[in-house]
Amino acid sequence: MKHGRVVFEDRTLDVTEGQGGKVRLPDGREVAETEVQWLPPMAFGTIFVLGLNYADHAKEIAFNKAPEEPLVFLKGPNALQGHRGDTWRPADVGYMHFECELAVVIGKTCRNVPREQAYEVVAGYCTANDYAIRDYLENFYRPNLRVKNRDGATPIGPWFVDAADIPDPMNLRLRSWVNGELKQDGSTRDMVHDIPALIAHLSSFMTLNPGDVILTGTPDGVADSKVGDEIVTEVEGVGRLVNYIVGEPLASIPLNGSTVEPLNR
């Protein structure tokens, strides 16, 4: 089953997928996906992000050899954005690219998980788009926070899909479109470190908890995202995620009913 979270009629609701791609509300009504405001599909815990986990992507950005050990860094929850949401492109950057990724959601508290039992601790999967601002990248092994932790720069959703509905997560097609033009077309089977290896590695030195999520990396085909672009990322069987690139506001902006001042740049 596909599960999501939306705002509808000023209420935050847990919803499921209805007929013909519609959104089924808790009271049984079905509405078009454009009639709701999408949130990330669940409350996530620790957000793990894989770098250079596809050899073809490592090569396209002039990193000739993928890391022998998983290259993992963390992301703050403020980076997450819902389906059909906006992502700001900072005015002072020259290259900000999308990254279609399979997100793996942990379902059990676990430590030292053998790779042969890794799927037993997986609750399900989401589609994610992990934007990277290459201007700020100083070191692939220690990415500057500004590369991956901008507010709203990691759309995720629209759905969380139960693990039982994805029988082979290591054989899913990943695709991205910019304004309707296909730019990225790969498969999870080309991961350098597969899902069981990632879970075994992370749980070998820290406890994983329900709601923790692992963004597993992206294949080649990334491209610059410009203000006005519609970016669509899709993971086969998991979901089609739409996102819009907008110019970063320079004035105060409303955020959840409050007013905040942007940091000086």
Salt bridges, closest charged atoms under 4 A:
GLU9 OE1 - ARG29 NH2 3.56
ASP14 OD1 - ARG5 NE 3.97
GLU17 OE1 - LYS2 NZ 3.90
ASP27 OD2 - ARG29 NE 2.78
GLU30 OE2 - ARG24 NH2 2.68
GLU33 OE2 - HIS83 NE2 3.00
GLU33 OE2 - ARG84 NE 2.69
GLU60 OE2 - HIS57 ND1 2.87
GLU68 OE2 - LYS65 NZ 3.19
GLU99 OE2 - HIS57 NE2 3.99
GLU99 OE2 - HIS97 ND1 3.56
GLU99 OE1 - LYS148 NZ 2.88
ASP130 OD1 - LYS75 NZ 2.90
ASP130 OD2 - LYS148 NZ 2.96
ASP162 OD1 - HIS3 NE2 3.17
GLU181 OE2 - LYS183 NZ 3.63
ASP185 OD2 - ARG173 NH2 2.74
ASP194 OD2 - ARG115 NH2 2.83
ASP224 OD1 - ARG89 NH1 2.76
ASP224 OD2 - LYS226 NZ 2.93
GLU234 OE1 - ARG175 NH2 3.04
GLU234 OE2 - ARG240 NH1 3.75
GLU248 OE1 - ARG150 NH2 3.08
GLU248 OE1 - ARG265 NH1 3.06
